[in-house]
Amino acid sequence: MTPAEWSAMSDSLFSAAIAVYSIAVLMFSAELAFGRHGSVRASRHPATVEVPVGASLPRAERRIGEESPPPNARSASTHRWGLAGLALTALGAVLHAGVLVTRSAATGRVPWGNMYEFGTASVLIGVVAYLVVATRVPGVRRIGAFVLGLAIFGLALIGLYLYAAAGPLIAALRSDWLAVHVSAAIISFGIFMVSGVASALYLVRIRHEKRNPDDDARPRTGLAGRLPTVAALDRVAHRTAVFGFPIWTFAVIAGAIWAESAWGRFWGWDPKETWAFISWVLYAVYLHARTTAGWRGKPAAWINLLAFASLVFNLLFVNLVSTGLHSYGGVE
């Protein structure tokens, strides 16, 4: 196939991935809207309760992690919707990966040499990170509608406003460090995307619980009441951030080494470097706050969202607005 044909295939796969992700969102939304909430929060009653032999504990007094009653036909149906959403997400991720593979075949280089390719790859990592989390912890599968919703929104903006025709790298990016530094940045960005979604949903869930303190004793209604538990969302946000932070640290260090090789200095407080450092500090503060009394919970979640917002700002502002050594986006 010619480079033009590879490029056309890449564009077609881009559209196909968005379409499959959209159907997956419908499946996850159906599970979220009609499924029964399977997890139960910790009891507000004393841990030791005298119960007659053969009697069962009320729902509000079951411990976290204890088995819920067997699912009925309706919950089994919605469970299948969730599994269908997960399968479609995996299919979409395969098509999404094909966008980058065919793009690489069209250009003969690594497929993250401009903002379109960087954004596409970052969203793919976010989707893959969600698949790993949802497979290992089925209880948080319901955040898929929100992770994929953000992925679709991001891909739509990338395709509409950041698209660049397949072509060779600009001179400033022709270095072996591109595959090292940018790869680490892409991986960390995608992982932080899942962490940010989990923190946002954590804030929604905790607000719901404060407004409905007796929600344990009755069937859960409303969107917020059907989300995973506060503890599960907080755990996902924290663990994904813990995993992504060392990769982001490596990306910043690798970028400094590349800068010394290209410009003769490790650090010059260029806008891109400055905001990369700000993002690193914010994630370090989040991880510290997550283990510090008084900053756990909502304050830490807000810091995590602020850190992710700084990454998005860095990606868009530096390339599209500011002027500096990193001001090259390949936007056409």
N, C-alpha and C positions, 0 to 999 in steps of 0.2 A: 504493500500500500504506500501511496505517496504521503508526504507530510501533510498536505492539504486534506487528504482523506482521513488521516489519523485525527487531525484537528476537528474535522466535522463530526467524527464519531465521539470525540470527547465532549463536544457541545451537546450532542444528542443524549449522551449518558447523564450529563448534568441535569437536563430536563427530566429524564426518566427517574433519576434519584429523588428529585423533589416530588414527583408524582407518587412514587412508592412511599416516601416518608409521610405524605399527606394522608394516604389510606391508613397507614399505621397509626397516625394521630386519631383518626376516626375510631379505630379499634380500641385504643387506649382510653379514649373519651367515653366510649360505650361502657367499658369496664368500670371507669371511674364514676359514671353517672348512675349505673344500675346495679353495680356489684355490691355485695355486703362487705363491710369493713371487717377483716378477719382478726386484727390485732386489738388488744385491750390494754388500756393504760393501767398503771399501778393502782392498787386499791388505796382509798383514803382512810380505810378502816384499819384497826390494829392488825399486826401480822399474825397474831395468834387468836383464833376464833374457835369457840367450842361449837361443834356441829354434831348433831345426832348421827349415829351410825346409819349409813345408807342415804343420808340427806346430801343434797348438792349445794354448793356455794352459789349465792347470787352472782350474776354476771360481774357486778362492780367489785367483787372480792376475789376474782381470779387473778393469779399472778401473771406478770408479763411473761410471754413465751409459752404459757399453758395452752393446750390444744383447745380450739373453739369447737362448738358442736359441728357434726358432719354437715357439709354444705348441702343445701337443697338443690332442686333442679335449676332454679333461677341463678343461684350463685355459681353452679357448675357451668352454666352457659356463659356468664360474664367472665368466668375464669378462662374459658376457651377464647373469648375475644382478646383477653390480655395476652394469651400465648400467640394468637394470630398476629397481634401487634408486634410482639417480640420477633416473630419470624419475618414479618415484613420489614422491620427495622434492620435485621441482618441482611436481607436481600437488598434493601436500599443502600446499606453500607458497602456491599459488594459492587453495586453500580457506581457508587460514589468513589470508591477506590479506582474503578475503571476510568473515571474522569482523569485522574492524575496519571495513571499508567499510559493511557493513550496520548495524553498531553506530553508526556516525556518522550514517547515514540515520535511525536510530531516535531519536537524541538531538539531531540538528542541531548538532553540535559536533565538535571533533577527538576521536578515540576513545582518549584516554589521560588521562582525568580521575580515575581511581581505581586502586587496586592491581591489580584484575583486568585492566583494560585496559592498564596499564603492563606488567604481566608478560606478557600475551599478545603485545603488540607487541615486547617485548624478545626473546622466544623466536623470533618470526618473523624478526627481524633476524639472530639467531644461525643459523637455518636457511639464510637467504639468503647469509650470509657463507660458510657451509660450501659451498654450491653454487658460489659464485664460486671458492673455493679448489680444489675438486675438479675444476672444469672447466678451470682454468688449470694445475693440477698433478695429472694423473690418478693419479700414484703414491701420493697421500695419500687417495685416495677411500675406502680401507678404514677410515678413522676415522669414516665415516658412521654405523656402527652405534652408536658411542659418543656422537657429537653428537646424533643423533636419539633415542637412549635417554635422554639427559639432557633433551632437549626434551619427550619424552613424559612423563617423570617430573614436569618442571616444570609442564606444562600440566594434568596430573592434579591436582596440588596446588592450582594456581590455580583450576581449576574447582570443586574440592571445598571449599576453605577461603577463597578470596578473591573468590568470585563476588559481584557487585553488580548489581542490576537496572538496566537502562538508565534514565537520568534526567538532569536538568540538572546542571551543575557547582555545587559548593558555592561560596559567596561568595568564599572565599579564593583560588580558582583562576580566577576570571573576569577574565582578563588576557590581552593579546596575547602576553605572555612565556611563557604555557603552551606555545604551539606552538613556541617557540624553545628554551627551556631544557629542557623535558621531552623534546622530539624528540631533542636532542643526547644526553641521558642514555640514552634508549632505544637509539639507534644504538650508542653506545659499549658499553653493557651487553651487547648481543647479540654484538658483535665480540669482546669480552673473554671471552665464553662459549666461543667456538671456541678462543681462545688458551689458556684454562684446560684444556680437554679435551686439546689437543695437549701441554701441559706434563705433565699427568698420565700420558698414554700414553708420553711421553718417559722418565719415571721408570721405568715398567714395562719399557720396551724396554731401557734401559741396564742395569737389574737382570738382565734375561734374558741379555744379552751377557756380563756379568761371570760369570754362572753357567755359561755355555756358550761359552767362548773359542774353541773350534774349530768353531763353528756354520757357518762359511763353507764348510767342506769337505763338508758333508752336507746332505741335504734338511732343511728347517726343519719342526720339529714344535712343537705347542703354540700356544696363542693368541698369546703374546708374540712368538714367532718369526715370526709371519705379519704383524705390524704393519709399517708403513713404517719405514724406517731411522731411526736416532737423529738423523742430520743433517737428514733431511726433517722430522721432527716438531719439532725445535728451530727450524728455519727457519720453519715455519708459526706456531709459538707467538710467535716474535719479530716476524715481519712483521705479523701481525694486531694485536699489542700496539702496534707502532709506528704502525699506521694508526688504532687506536682512541684512543690517548693524546691527540692534539691535540683530538679531538672531546670527550673527557671534560674536558679543560682548558677548552674553550669552554663546556661545560655548567656547570662550576663558576663561571666568570666571569659567564655569563648569569644564573645563580641569584643571584649577589651583586647584580647590577644590579636584578633583580626585587625582591630583598629591600629595597633602598634605596627603590624606588618604593612598595612595600607597607607597610614598617615603619619607614622613615626611617633605616635604617642598612645598610651593605653587608655587614657580618659581625658576628655576635653570639655565635658559638660555641654555637649551638643544636645538639642532638645530630645532626641531619641534616647540618648544615654541618661539624661536627667530623669525622664519619665520611666524608663526601665528601672532605675534605682528607686524611684518613688514607689513603684509597684512592688519591688522586692521588699522595701521597708514595710509597706502596708500588710503584705502577707506574713512577714515576720511578726508584726504586731498582732495580727489575727491569731497566729499559732500560740503566741505568748498569752494573749487575752483569753484564749480558749481554756487555759490551765490556771488562770488567775482568778481568785475569789473576787466577786464584785463585777467582773467583766465577762463572765460566762453568759451564755444564753443570748439575749437580744443584742447587747452591745457588741459582742464578738461577731454575730451574724451581720450586723450593719457594717462592721469593718471589712468583713469578707466581701460584701457586695461593693463597697467602695474600692477595694483592691481590684476586683474584676472590672469595674467601670474605668479604672485608671489604665488597664490594659487596652480596653477598647478605644479609649481616648488617645492613647499612644499610637495605636495602629492607624487611626483615621486622621488625627490632627497633624501629626508629624509629616505624613505623606501627602496630605491634601491641602494643608493650610500653612504650616510653618516652613521656615527656610533653614536648612542646615545640611551637613554632610550626608545625612541619611534621607534626604528629600528626593526619593525616587520611588514612584509607585508603579510605573508602567501602565498608568490609566490612559486609555485612548477613547 
